[in-house]
Amino acid sequence: MPAQPVADSDVPAERTVDYSSVTLSQVIMPVHAGPGGAYAHGGEIIKLMDTAAGLAALRHCQFSVVTLRVEGINFLHPIRVGNYVEVEAKLTYTSRSTMEIQVQVTTEDVKIAKKWEALTAYFVFVALDPDGAPQEVPPLIVRNESERQLFQAGEERHNTCRIDDHYRTLCAID
Ligand SMILES: CC(C)(COP(=O)(O)OP(=O)(O)OC[C@H]1O[C@@H](n2cnc3c(N)ncnc32)[C@H](O)[C@@H]1OP(=O)(O)O)[C@@H](O)C(=O)NCCC(=O)NCCS
């Protein structure tokens, strides 16, 4: 008998922030270390962030999605081999075909029970149709003041990018 899904995910008509939010967890092992061996390779962390953001975007729109832009990668706290890392991704803004996702990374030294904010960055994904052209996505429904403020900030970033011919280098966040 074919296996049955554990749960049918009813896709709501209204796509809220909570609906598509994603958390990925990873213990940083030696294979994830940079050349020095003691700390995580930054690229490994960025890959986790890209994956979490892409999954949130995919859950929101259910079309093929690709990374279009990444803003604000500043490592604030070192991530060591042996740390337990959590990557939280949530949509902050949608336009016609693009979705902005806030990705926050915390790192925990489990042995001493201390947790730090390692970094926060904003990933922009674009939905593509089967021919690779930008595809319209469902609007993001915001439900509280915090979500409204994040949406507004995302809209400002998007509009700044759109009005400047040189947005690839000049569209910086505060
Ligand atoms: C995504 C892509 C198809 C956009 O092409 P385009 O000709 O600029 O298309 P459009 O002008 O219609 O723009 C589509 C959307 O992207 C936005 N956009 C395009 N370039 C952008 C940038 N650098 N930063 C932010 N937004 C950008 C536009 O504002 C528009 O947003 P909206 O539809 O939500 O209003 C094209 O840039 C691409 O294929 N990039 C590669 C993406 C990829 O493969 N990523 C994975 C790499 S491994």
The ligand as an SDF file (V2000), in Angstrom:
LIG
                    3D

 48 50  0  0  0  0  0  0  0  0999 V2000
   15.3700   37.3280  -11.9580 C   0  0  0  0  0  0  0  0  0  0  0  0
   15.5430   37.8050  -13.3730 C   0  0  0  0  0  0  0  0  0  0  0  0
   14.7770   36.8800  -14.2990 C   0  0  0  0  0  0  0  0  0  0  0  0
   14.9670   39.2190  -13.4320 C   0  0  0  0  0  0  0  0  0  0  0  0
   15.0830   39.6440  -14.7540 O   0  0  0  0  0  0  0  0  0  0  0  0
   14.6370   41.1220  -15.1380 P   0  0  0  0  0  0  0  0  0  0  0  0
   14.7660   41.2590  -16.6060 O   0  0  0  0  0  0  0  0  0  0  0  0
   15.3270   42.1120  -14.2590 O   0  0  0  0  0  0  0  0  0  0  0  0
   13.0840   41.0670  -14.8160 O   0  0  0  0  0  0  0  0  0  0  0  0
   12.1790   42.2580  -14.3380 P   0  0  0  0  0  0  0  0  0  0  0  0
   12.6920   43.6010  -14.7400 O   0  0  0  0  0  0  0  0  0  0  0  0
   10.7560   41.8950  -14.7550 O   0  0  0  0  0  0  0  0  0  0  0  0
   12.2770   42.1880  -12.7500 O   0  0  0  0  0  0  0  0  0  0  0  0
   11.6170   41.1710  -12.0380 C   0  0  0  0  0  0  0  0  0  0  0  0
   11.5860   41.5830  -10.5870 C   0  0  0  0  0  0  0  0  0  0  0  0
   12.9230   41.5360  -10.0570 O   0  0  0  0  0  0  0  0  0  0  0  0
   13.2430   42.7980   -9.4460 C   0  0  0  0  0  0  0  0  0  0  0  0
   14.6940   42.9500   -9.5870 N   0  0  0  0  0  0  0  0  0  0  0  0
   15.4370   42.7070  -10.6800 C   0  0  0  0  0  0  0  0  0  0  0  0
   16.7410   42.8560  -10.3810 N   0  0  0  0  0  0  0  0  0  0  0  0
   16.8130   43.1700   -9.0810 C   0  0  0  0  0  0  0  0  0  0  0  0
   17.8830   43.4090   -8.1560 C   0  0  0  0  0  0  0  0  0  0  0  0
   19.1550   43.3260   -8.5320 N   0  0  0  0  0  0  0  0  0  0  0  0
   17.5870   43.7010   -6.8780 N   0  0  0  0  0  0  0  0  0  0  0  0
   16.3050   43.7310   -6.4610 C   0  0  0  0  0  0  0  0  0  0  0  0
   15.2510   43.4990   -7.2640 N   0  0  0  0  0  0  0  0  0  0  0  0
   15.5090   43.2260   -8.5670 C   0  0  0  0  0  0  0  0  0  0  0  0
   12.3990   43.8050  -10.2010 C   0  0  0  0  0  0  0  0  0  0  0  0
   12.2110   44.9790   -9.4370 O   0  0  0  0  0  0  0  0  0  0  0  0
   11.1050   43.0110  -10.3500 C   0  0  0  0  0  0  0  0  0  0  0  0
   10.4080   42.9820   -9.1090 O   0  0  0  0  0  0  0  0  0  0  0  0
    8.7790   42.8760   -9.0210 P   0  0  0  0  0  0  0  0  0  0  0  0
    8.2850   42.0320  -10.1580 O   0  0  0  0  0  0  0  0  0  0  0  0
    8.5200   42.2110   -7.7090 O   0  0  0  0  0  0  0  0  0  0  0  0
    8.2450   44.2650   -9.0350 O   0  0  0  0  0  0  0  0  0  0  0  0
   17.0500   37.8220  -13.7790 C   0  0  0  0  0  0  0  0  0  0  0  0
   17.7100   38.8640  -13.0840 O   0  0  0  0  0  0  0  0  0  0  0  0
   17.7300   36.5110  -13.4540 C   0  0  0  0  0  0  0  0  0  0  0  0
   17.4480   35.5010  -14.0800 O   0  0  0  0  0  0  0  0  0  0  0  0
   18.6620   36.4970  -12.4780 N   0  0  0  0  0  0  0  0  0  0  0  0
   19.3470   35.2930  -12.0670 C   0  0  0  0  0  0  0  0  0  0  0  0
   18.6560   34.6940  -10.8470 C   0  0  0  0  0  0  0  0  0  0  0  0
   19.2590   33.3590  -10.5250 C   0  0  0  0  0  0  0  0  0  0  0  0
   19.3720   32.5140  -11.3690 O   0  0  0  0  0  0  0  0  0  0  0  0
   19.6430   33.1500   -9.2590 N   0  0  0  0  0  0  0  0  0  0  0  0
   20.2800   31.9580   -8.8070 C   0  0  0  0  0  0  0  0  0  0  0  0
   21.7150   32.0550   -9.1160 C   0  0  0  0  0  0  0  0  0  0  0  0
   22.5040   30.5160   -8.7590 S   0  0  0  0  0  0  0  0  0  0  0  0
  1  2  1  0
  2  3  1  0
  2  4  1  0
  2 36  1  0
  4  5  1  0
  5  6  1  0
  6  7  2  0
  6  8  1  0
  6  9  1  0
  9 10  1  0
 10 11  2  0
 10 12  1  0
 10 13  1  0
 13 14  1  0
 14 15  1  0
 15 16  1  0
 15 30  1  0
 16 17  1  0
 17 18  1  0
 17 28  1  0
 18 19  1  0
 18 27  1  0
 19 20  2  0
 20 21  1  0
 21 22  1  0
 21 27  2  0
 22 23  1  0
 22 24  2  0
 24 25  1  0
 25 26  2  0
 26 27  1  0
 28 29  1  0
 28 30  1  0
 30 31  1  0
 31 32  1  0
 32 33  2  0
 32 34  1  0
 32 35  1  0
 36 37  1  0
 36 38  1  0
 38 39  2  0
 38 40  1  0
 40 41  1  0
 41 42  1  0
 42 43  1  0
 43 44  2  0
 43 45  1  0
 45 46  1  0
 46 47  1  0
 47 48  1  0
M  END
$$$$
